Amino acid sequence: MSGVEQTIKELRKEIEEHNYRYYVLSEPSIDDIAFDALMQKLELLEREHPEYYDPNSPTQRVGSDRSERFAPVEHSHPMLSLSNSYNYDEVRAFWTRLTETFRTESPSVHCELKFDGLSISVIYVDGVLHQAITRGDGLIGDDVTQNIRTIRSIPLRLKGSNIPSRIELRGEVILPFVEFERLNKERVEAGEEPFANPRNAASGTLKLLDTGIVSQRKLDCYFYHLYSDSPLPDGQNERLALCHSWGIKISMHSSLVTSLSEVYRYLEYWDVARKELPCATDGVVLKLNSYREQSILGATNKSPRWAIAYKYQPERARTLLKGVTYQVGRTGVVVPVAELEPVLLSGTVVRRATLHNADFVASLDLRENDYVFVEKGGEIIPKIISVDKEVRRSIEANIVFPKRCPDCGAVLEKKEGEVAYYCPNSLECPMQIKGRLEHYCTRKAADINIGSETIAALYDRGWLHKIEDFYTLNYLQLMQLEGFKERATNNLLLSIEHSKQRPYSALLFALGIRWVGETVAKTLVRHFPSIDLLSAASEEELTTIDDIGPKIAQSVVSFFADQRNRDTINALKAAGIPFAEEVQEAPSIDSLPLAGQSIVISGTFQHHSREEYAIIIERLGGKKLSSISSKTSFILAGAEMGPSKKEKARSLGIPLVSEEEFLITIGEKEA
């Protein structure tokens, strides 16, 4: 085997491994620039040595994010990746190709922000969301329809008129910065590896089997491409305007240009302005505006010839590591934090950066007084990406993760299968206690207007140790605190009193049960209207609820099995917190719209799932039957109802009620 052939084989193997880590594991080990450099090197060698052609080379296909856990679906139009460019010379070459092909100095090009997320294809049939498919290998993707339904910005039903019977949208599923920060904070507190960036978080979330967790993470989506067999406008700008009129979310920052200077102005403007956006972008897509002209240029096996992606360089800075401190969260997880010489990055001064966990510190080979390179992951979260080892002095000592809690001195523990070290002293560790107290007071929880410094002062005086202690604080105690006068004291006492009237779901969230965020708390409250009912629920009962998976169910059951938690709840009840939904006078059963009716549900539905319709029927006085009999009042008949059931209903004279008719009957839809 020649040296060139060996190099080509090694490159192919290396790129395939990076593809696997990027698309399947959502854990890339190199950045986009380094990956593209490897790909370009391989492409060059393959062009120079066609005798080593291999149809399975990574240059001949799109990377795949396929997962065996989801059903495979073939794309009606291939989902190709875009060719990347990193400098204006490559942009100019693309522009020249357009001018020469179409013999014009002013081709019409649509400039769009390139959102950094997960590509998705969403199909609507008769205006109703029908199916959602990941890119996969470009030809076959995964069916993630149920997860896509949890994204609030993706309409389940389109609005407006003149909607083709079938349309296919291409878009990017993203995780906003604020949700990314919240999610990583929760993961660190739970002892889990934080996501490297919002793109990985979005990708990992969309591939979860538990739709409840997907729903909690509040993904978003921007659409940028529209297909249909029905006639559509030729221009990309016109098609996006049409999408917008149907209630489809698009970026409002696109621009139609006809000169290279306009392209440069757009690139330069958004290199700065994108840092003010609420989500990650990593470049700009330049595409021919005309779909007719796009078809003339066509595509390679990997990417369209009518579009390129201009990628911005991530902003980095070099600074001195002054030291490492350690924080203990409310769950006991110990998180190392890099203390940095202040440096300006993306318009803000960075003084600290998270180091996540001991494994991350070890992977960096971090030492005292190192010079480090800092980058803002997704342009918002400061992180150390590497060490400048060329200037390291040999005498510098390694950063050693502590064996004892930096706050209480307890020996740290590491749970099997987790990356974090924990302080096990949950009852006495001051940082953990104060963390739980602060969480209880947050706005979405008990909403007590008190700062962390005041909590620390009350803790130090021995007046505040458990969350129930908030309700024993008194005027004389608070007046002794520094800076507390009569008005501040009365305001805090009033805020504590008002917290007793907070919604049950908010107070359930305030308890800090692992995996029970505000969304899950609301779901639990709907099914268990008092904490007594919830505390008696089994894992089996909990997992029958939509959006409650095994992980959440196990956490809830474990929480209520702990006597210390039961004591806290009893103390809070004694303080006047009911932990129950307000009971409203129930209407007479006979007055409900489905009173006395026995109903069979069959087929598939657009507006609600079969399980949701079963709940609706029982709530409105009806009885849900599993099989058709002479006692059946009617059949709620969805699409794909089996012919044998239809025949049995006909023979028994049982009416079939469509989904639309049923919704009108129960008053959910107007006639």
C-alpha positions in Angstrom: 0.0 0.0 0.0 1.4 3.4 -1.0 1.9 6.2 1.4 -0.8 8.3 -0.3 -3.3 5.5 -0.1 -2.5 4.9 3.6 -3.0 8.6 4.3 -6.3 8.6 2.5 -7.5 5.6 4.5 -6.4 7.2 7.8 -8.1 10.4 7.0 -11.4 8.6 6.1 -11.3 6.7 9.4 -10.5 9.9 11.4 -13.3 11.9 9.7 -15.8 9.1 10.2 -15.0 9.0 13.9 -15.5 12.8 14.1 -18.8 12.4 12.2 -19.9 9.8 14.7 -19.0 12.0 17.7 -20.7 15.1 16.1 -23.9 13.7 14.7 -24.7 10.7 16.8 -23.1 11.4 20.2 -23.5 15.2 20.0 -20.0 15.3 21.6 -17.6 16.8 19.0 -13.9 16.5 19.9 -12.7 19.2 17.4 -14.2 22.4 16.2 -15.8 23.0 12.7 -12.7 24.7 11.3 -10.4 21.8 12.2 -13.0 19.3 10.8 -13.3 21.2 7.5 -9.6 21.3 7.2 -9.4 17.5 7.4 -12.3 17.2 4.9 -10.6 19.6 2.5 -7.3 17.6 2.8 -9.1 14.4 2.0 -11.0 15.9 -0.9 -7.8 17.3 -2.4 -6.0 13.9 -2.2 -9.0 12.1 -3.7 -9.1 14.5 -6.6 -5.4 14.0 -7.2 -5.7 10.2 -6.9 -9.0 9.1 -8.4 -7.6 5.5 -8.4 -8.4 5.4 -4.7 -12.1 6.3 -5.2 -14.4 4.8 -2.6 -18.2 5.4 -2.7 -18.3 5.1 1.1 -15.7 7.9 1.6 -17.0 10.6 3.9 -16.5 13.0 1.0 -19.3 11.2 -0.8 -22.0 11.6 1.7 -23.5 13.8 4.4 -22.7 12.9 8.0 -25.5 11.0 9.8 -27.4 11.6 13.1 -29.4 8.5 12.7 -30.5 6.7 15.9 -31.8 3.1 16.1 -34.3 4.3 18.7 -36.4 6.1 16.2 -38.2 4.9 13.0 -36.3 5.6 9.8 -38.0 7.7 7.2 -36.8 8.5 3.6 -36.7 12.1 2.7 -38.8 13.2 -0.3 -36.0 15.8 -1.1 -32.4 15.1 0.0 -31.3 17.1 3.1 -27.8 18.1 2.0 -25.2 19.9 4.0 -23.8 23.3 2.9 -20.3 23.9 1.7 -18.5 26.1 4.2 -16.4 29.2 3.6 -14.3 31.1 6.1 -13.0 34.0 4.1 -14.1 36.6 1.5 -12.0 35.0 -1.2 -14.3 31.9 -1.1 -17.4 34.2 -1.0 -16.1 36.0 -4.1 -15.5 32.7 -5.9 -19.1 31.7 -5.2 -20.4 35.1 -6.5 -18.3 34.7 -9.6 -19.7 31.3 -10.3 -23.2 32.8 -10.2 -22.4 35.7 -12.5 -20.7 33.5 -15.0 -23.4 30.8 -15.0 -26.3 33.3 -15.4 -24.4 35.9 -17.4 -25.3 38.8 -15.1 -23.4 41.1 -12.8 -26.3 41.3 -10.4 -27.5 37.8 -9.4 -30.3 37.9 -6.8 -29.0 36.3 -3.6 -30.8 35.7 -0.3 -28.7 36.3 2.8 -29.9 34.5 5.9 -28.5 34.0 9.4 -27.2 30.4 9.9 -28.7 29.2 13.2 -26.5 26.7 15.1 -28.8 23.8 15.9 -30.2 20.6 14.5 -31.7 20.5 10.9 -35.2 19.2 10.7 -37.8 18.5 8.0 -41.4 19.1 9.0 -44.3 18.0 6.8 -47.8 19.5 6.9 -50.8 17.7 5.3 -54.0 19.8 4.9 -52.5 22.4 7.1 -51.9 20.0 10.0 -48.5 18.9 11.3 -48.0 15.4 10.0 -44.4 14.3 10.4 -41.0 15.6 11.5 -37.7 14.0 10.4 -34.1 14.7 11.3 -31.5 15.1 8.5 -29.9 11.7 9.2 -27.6 10.9 6.3 -29.4 13.3 4.0 -31.5 10.5 2.4 -33.0 8.8 5.5 -33.7 10.5 8.8 -35.3 9.7 12.2 -39.0 10.2 12.9 -39.1 12.6 15.8 -42.7 13.9 15.4 -43.7 13.5 19.0 -40.7 15.5 20.3 -41.3 18.2 17.6 -44.9 18.6 18.9 -43.5 19.8 22.2 -41.9 22.9 20.6 -44.3 25.7 21.1 -43.0 27.8 18.2 -43.9 25.0 15.7 -47.6 25.3 14.9 -49.6 22.1 15.1 -52.1 23.6 12.6 -51.3 26.3 10.1 -53.4 29.5 9.8 -54.4 31.6 6.8 -55.6 30.5 3.4 -54.3 29.0 0.1 -52.2 26.5 2.0 -51.2 23.6 -0.4 -52.5 20.1 0.6 -48.9 19.0 1.4 -45.9 21.2 2.2 -42.4 20.3 3.5 -40.5 22.8 5.6 -36.8 22.7 6.4 -35.7 24.4 9.6 -33.2 24.5 12.5 -34.1 23.4 16.0 -32.2 25.5 18.5 -32.0 26.0 22.2 -32.0 29.7 23.3 -29.1 30.9 25.5 -31.2 31.4 28.6 -32.5 27.8 28.4 -29.0 26.5 27.7 -27.7 28.2 30.8 -30.6 26.9 32.9 -30.2 23.4 31.6 -26.4 23.2 32.2 -26.8 24.6 35.7 -29.3 21.8 36.4 -27.1 19.2 34.9 -24.1 20.3 36.9 -26.2 20.3 40.1 -27.3 16.8 39.2 -23.8 15.5 38.7 -24.2 15.2 34.9 -21.8 16.3 32.2 -22.9 19.8 30.9 -23.5 20.3 27.2 -20.6 21.8 25.4 -22.8 24.3 23.5 -26.5 25.0 22.6 -26.3 23.0 19.4 -25.3 19.8 21.3 -28.0 20.5 23.8 -30.7 20.9 21.1 -29.5 17.7 19.3 -29.3 15.6 22.4 -32.7 16.8 23.5 -34.5 16.0 20.3 -33.2 12.5 20.4 -34.6 11.8 23.9 -37.4 9.2 24.2 -39.0 11.0 27.2 -41.2 13.8 25.7 -41.7 15.2 29.2 -38.0 16.1 29.4 -38.0 17.4 25.8 -41.0 19.7 26.7 -39.2 21.1 29.7 -36.2 22.2 27.7 -38.2 24.7 25.7 -36.6 24.2 22.3 -37.2 26.7 19.5 -37.2 26.5 15.7 -36.6 28.8 12.7 -37.7 27.6 9.2 -35.8 28.6 6.1 -37.0 26.4 3.2 -40.3 25.5 1.6 -41.2 22.6 -0.8 -44.5 21.6 -2.3 -45.9 19.8 -5.3 -48.4 22.6 -5.6 -47.4 25.9 -7.4 -45.4 28.2 -5.2 -43.6 31.6 -5.9 -40.2 31.2 -7.4 -38.3 33.5 -5.0 -36.9 32.4 -1.6 -38.0 35.8 -0.1 -41.5 35.3 -1.4 -41.8 31.7 -0.1 -40.6 32.8 3.4 -43.2 35.6 3.4 -45.8 33.0 2.6 -44.6 30.8 5.4 -44.8 33.8 7.8 -48.4 34.4 6.7 -49.3 30.8 7.7 -47.9 31.2 11.2 -44.6 29.6 10.5 -41.6 31.1 12.4 -38.9 32.5 10.2 -35.9 34.8 10.8 -36.8 38.4 10.3 -33.2 39.3 9.6 -32.8 38.1 6.0 -31.9 40.3 3.1 -32.1 40.1 -0.6 -29.0 41.5 -2.3 -27.7 42.0 -5.9 -24.1 43.0 -5.4 -21.0 41.6 -3.7 -20.6 44.8 -1.7 -24.0 44.2 -0.2 -23.0 40.7 0.8 -19.9 42.0 2.5 -22.0 44.6 4.4 -24.4 42.0 5.6 -21.6 39.7 6.8 -19.8 42.5 8.6 -23.0 43.8 10.2 -24.1 40.5 11.6 -20.6 39.5 12.8 -21.3 42.1 15.5 -25.1 42.2 15.8 -25.6 38.5 16.1 -24.0 38.7 19.6 -27.2 40.4 20.7 -29.5 37.6 19.5 -31.1 35.2 22.0 -29.8 32.1 20.3 -26.6 30.8 18.7 -25.6 31.6 15.1 -22.4 30.6 13.5 -22.5 32.2 10.2 -24.6 33.4 7.2 -26.1 31.3 4.4 -25.9 32.8 0.9 -28.3 31.2 -1.6 -29.7 31.9 -5.0 -33.1 33.5 -4.5 -34.7 31.8 -7.5 -35.7 28.2 -7.2 -35.7 27.9 -10.9 -32.1 29.0 -11.0 -31.3 26.7 -8.1 -32.4 23.7 -10.1 -30.1 24.7 -13.0 -27.1 24.7 -10.7 -28.1 21.4 -9.0 -26.1 19.7 -6.3 -23.2 17.4 -5.6 -23.6 14.2 -3.5 -22.9 16.3 -0.5 -24.1 19.9 -1.0 -26.1 22.2 -3.3 -24.1 24.3 -5.7 -26.5 27.2 -5.4 -25.7 28.0 -1.7 -22.7 28.3 0.7 -22.4 28.9 4.4 -20.0 31.7 5.5 -18.8 30.7 8.9 -17.7 33.3 11.5 -14.6 32.7 13.5 -15.4 32.1 17.2 -14.1 34.9 19.3 -11.3 33.9 21.6 -9.0 35.6 24.1 -5.9 34.6 25.9 -5.6 35.4 29.6 -3.9 34.3 32.9 -5.5 31.7 35.2 -5.2 33.3 38.6 -6.6 30.3 40.5 -9.4 27.8 40.8 -12.2 28.1 43.3 -14.9 25.5 44.1 -18.6 26.0 44.5 -21.0 23.6 46.2 -24.5 23.6 44.8 -27.8 22.8 46.6 -27.6 19.2 45.5 -24.0 18.8 46.8 -22.2 18.8 43.5 -18.8 20.5 43.6 -18.1 22.6 40.6 -14.6 24.1 39.9 -14.5 27.7 38.6 -11.5 29.3 36.9 -10.6 32.7 38.3 -9.1 34.7 35.4 -7.3 37.9 34.8 -10.1 40.1 33.4 -10.2 40.0 29.6 -12.6 41.6 27.0 -14.5 39.0 25.0 -17.6 39.5 22.8 -18.1 42.9 24.3 -18.1 41.9 27.9 -15.3 41.5 30.5 -14.8 37.9 31.5 -13.4 37.2 35.0 -14.5 33.7 35.6 -15.2 30.5 33.6 -16.7 27.2 34.6 -14.5 24.1 34.6 -17.5 21.8 34.9 -15.9 18.9 36.8 -12.7 17.1 37.7 -12.5 15.1 34.4 -12.7 18.4 32.5 -9.8 19.9 34.5 -7.7 16.8 33.9 -8.4 16.8 30.2 -7.0 20.3 29.9 -3.9 19.3 31.9 -4.5 22.6 33.7 -1.8 24.0 36.0 -1.4 27.0 38.3 -0.5 30.3 36.5 -1.2 28.8 33.1 -2.2 31.1 30.2 -5.5 29.8 28.8 -7.6 30.5 25.7 -11.2 31.5 26.6 -14.1 31.3 24.2 -17.8 32.1 24.6 -19.6 28.9 23.8 -22.5 29.9 21.6 -21.1 33.5 22.1 -22.5 33.7 25.6 -21.0 31.2 28.1 -17.3 31.7 28.9 -15.3 28.5 28.7 -11.7 27.5 28.7 -10.9 25.6 25.5 -7.2 25.0 25.7 -3.9 25.9 27.5 -1.0 27.9 25.9 1.6 25.3 26.8 4.4 27.0 24.9 4.7 29.7 27.6 4.2 27.3 30.6 6.9 27.2 33.1 8.0 23.7 34.2 7.8 24.6 37.9 4.0 25.2 37.8 2.0 22.7 39.9 -1.0 20.7 38.6 -4.5 21.8 39.6 -5.6 19.0 41.9 -9.3 18.5 42.6 -10.0 18.5 46.4 -10.8 15.3 48.2 -12.8 17.2 50.8 -15.7 19.6 50.6 -14.3 23.1 50.3 -17.1 24.4 52.6 -17.7 21.8 55.3 -14.7 19.5 55.0 -16.7 16.3 54.4 -14.9 13.6 52.2 -16.3 14.0 48.7 -18.0 11.1 46.9 -18.4 10.2 43.3 -21.6 8.3 42.2 -21.3 5.4 39.8 -22.0 6.6 36.2 -21.7 10.3 37.0 -18.9 12.7 36.4 -19.4 15.0 39.4 -18.0 14.8 43.0 -20.6 15.3 45.7 -20.5 16.5 49.3 -22.6 13.9 51.1 -23.1 16.2 54.1 -26.4 17.6 52.9 -27.8 18.3 56.4 -24.9 20.3 57.6 -22.9 21.7 54.6 -23.6 25.5 54.7 -23.3 26.0 50.9 -25.9 23.2 50.2 -28.3 24.5 52.9 -28.1 28.1 51.6 -28.5 26.9 48.0 -31.7 25.1 48.9 -33.0 28.2 50.8 -32.2 30.4 47.8 -34.0 28.1 45.4 -37.1 28.0 47.6 -37.3 31.8 47.4 -36.9 32.2 43.6 -39.6 34.0 41.7 -41.0 30.9 40.0 -41.1 29.1 43.4 -42.2 30.6 46.7 -41.4 34.1 45.4 -40.0 35.5 48.7 -38.3 38.8 48.1 -35.0 38.1 49.9 -31.4 38.2 48.7 -28.6 35.7 49.1 -26.7 38.0 51.5 -29.7 38.2 53.8 -30.2 34.4 53.7 -26.5 34.0 54.6 -26.9 36.5 57.5 -29.9 34.7 58.9 -28.2 31.4 58.5 -25.0 32.6 60.3 -27.2 33.7 63.3 -28.8 30.3 63.5 -32.3 31.5 62.6 -32.6 30.0 59.2 -31.5 26.4 58.5 -34.5 24.6 56.8 -37.1 26.1 54.5 -39.8 25.8 57.1 -37.7 28.3 59.2 -38.8 31.1 57.0 -42.2 30.9 58.6 -40.9 31.3 62.1 -38.8 34.5 61.5 -40.1 37.4 63.5 -39.9 41.2 63.6 -37.3 41.4 66.4 -34.9 39.0 64.7 -35.0 40.8 61.3 -34.5 44.2 62.9 -31.2 43.0 64.2 -29.8 42.5 60.7 -27.5 45.1 59.2 -29.4 47.5 57.0 -32.8 46.3 58.1 -35.1 48.9 59.3 -38.8 48.8 59.9 -39.9 49.1 56.3 -37.5 46.4 55.0 -38.5 44.1 57.9 -42.2 44.5 57.3 -41.8 44.0 53.5 -39.9 40.7 54.1 -42.5 39.4 56.6 -45.3 40.3 54.2 -43.5 38.6 51.3 -43.1 35.4 53.5 -46.8 35.6 54.4 -47.8 36.0 50.7 -45.8 32.9 49.8 -48.3 30.8 51.5 -50.8 31.7 48.8 -48.5 30.7 45.9 -50.0 28.1 43.5 -49.5 24.5 44.6 -47.4 23.9 41.5 -45.0 26.7 42.4 -44.5 25.4 45.9 -44.0 21.9 44.7 -41.2 23.2 42.4 -39.8 25.2 45.4 -39.2 21.9 47.3 -36.3 21.2 44.9 -37.2 17.7 43.9 -34.6 16.5 41.3 -35.9 16.7 37.7 -39.1 18.5 38.8 -38.9 21.8 37.1 -41.8 24.2 36.9 -43.3 22.4 33.8 -43.2 19.0 35.4 -44.6 20.4 38.7 -47.7 21.7 36.8 -48.2 18.4 35.1 -48.0 16.5 38.5 -50.5 19.0 40.1 -53.0 18.4 37.3 -53.0 14.6 38.1 -52.5 14.8 41.9 -54.3 17.9 43.2 -52.8 17.5 46.7 -49.3 16.6 47.9 -50.8 13.8 50.0 -52.0 12.1 46.8 -48.7 12.8 45.0 -46.6 11.4 47.9 -48.7 8.2 47.8 -48.2 7.6 44.1 -46.0 4.8 42.8 -43.5 4.9 40.0 -46.0 2.9 37.9 -48.8 5.4 38.4 -46.5 8.3 37.6 -45.2 6.9 34.4 -48.7 6.5 33.0 -48.8 10.3 32.8 -47.8 12.0 29.5 -44.5 13.8 29.9 -43.5 11.9 33.1 -40.7 9.4 32.3 -39.0 6.8 34.6 -36.3 9.2 35.7 -38.7 11.8 37.0 -41.0 9.1 38.5 -38.1 7.5 40.4 -37.0 10.9 41.7 -40.4 11.9 43.0 -40.9 8.6 44.8 -37.4 8.7 46.3 -38.1 12.3 47.6 -41.3 11.4 49.4 -39.7 8.2 50.8 -37.2 10.3 52.8 -38.5 11.0 56.3 -36.7 14.4 56.4 -38.6 15.6 53.4 -41.9 14.4 54.9 -41.1 16.3 58.1 -40.4 19.4 56.1 -43.7 19.2 54.3 -45.6 18.6 57.5 -43.9 21.7 59.0 -44.9 23.8 56.0 -48.4 22.6 56.3 -48.5 23.5 59.9 -47.2 27.0 58.9 -50.3 27.4 56.7 -49.2 26.1 53.3 -52.0 23.8 52.0 -50.0 22.1 49.2 -53.3 21.5 47.3 -55.3 22.9 44.5 -58.2 25.1 45.4 -61.3 22.9 45.3 -64.1 24.3 43.1 -67.6 23.1 43.3 -68.0 20.3 40.7 -70.8 20.6 38.2 -73.6 18.1 38.3 -72.7 15.0 36.2 -76.0 15.2 34.4 -75.2 18.7 33.2 -71.9 17.6 31.5 -72.0 17.3 27.6 -71.1 13.6 27.5 -73.1 12.5 30.5 -74.3 8.9 30.2 -72.5 8.2 26.9 -70.2 5.3 26.3 -67.6 6.0 23.7 -65.0 4.0 21.8 -61.9 5.8 20.4 -60.4 4.5 17.2 -57.9 5.8 14.6 -55.4 8.6 14.7 -56.1 12.2 15.5 -54.7 15.7 14.7 -55.7 17.8 17.7 -55.2 15.5 20.6 -53.8 12.1 21.3 -56.0 9.1 22.0 -55.0 9.3 25.7 -55.9 12.9 25.8 -59.3 12.2 24.3 -59.9 9.5 26.9 -59.2 12.0 29.7 -61.5 14.6 28.0 -64.3 12.1 27.7 -64.2 11.1 31.4 -63.9 14.7 32.5 -67.0 15.6 30.5 -69.1 12.8 32.1 -68.6 10.1 29.5 -67.2 6.6 29.7 -64.4 5.4 27.5 -64.8 1.8 26.2 -62.1 -0.3 24.8 -64.2 -2.3 22.4 -67.4 -1.9 20.3 -70.6 -3.4 21.6 -74.3 -2.7 21.6 -73.7 -0.5 24.7 -71.5 1.9 22.6 -73.1 5.3 22.2 -70.8 6.4 19.3 -67.3 6.0 18.0 -64.9 8.9 18.0 -63.4 8.0 14.6 -60.1 9.3 13.5 -58.0 8.7 10.4 -56.9 5.1 9.7 -59.7 3.5 11.6 -59.7 -0.2 10.8 -62.2 -1.6 8.3 -63.3 -4.3 10.7 -64.3 -1.8 13.3 -66.2 0.2 10.7 -68.1 -2.8 9.6 -69.0 -3.8 13.2 -70.2 -0.3 13.9 -72.3 -0.3 10.8 -73.9 -3.7 11.6 -74.8 -2.5 15.2 -76.0 0.9 13.9 -73.5 2.8 16.0 -72.7 6.3 14.6 -69.2 7.4 13.7 -68.3 10.9 14.9 -65.4 12.6 13.3 -62.8 14.5 15.3 -64.1 17.9 14.0 -67.7 17.0 15.0 -66.6 15.8 18.4 -64.7 19.0 19.1 -67.8 21.0 18.2 -70.0 18.9 20.5 -67.8 19.5 23.5 -67.4 23.2 22.7 -63.7 23.2 21.9 -64.4 24.3 18.3 -67.0 26.5 16.7 -69.5 25.0 14.2 
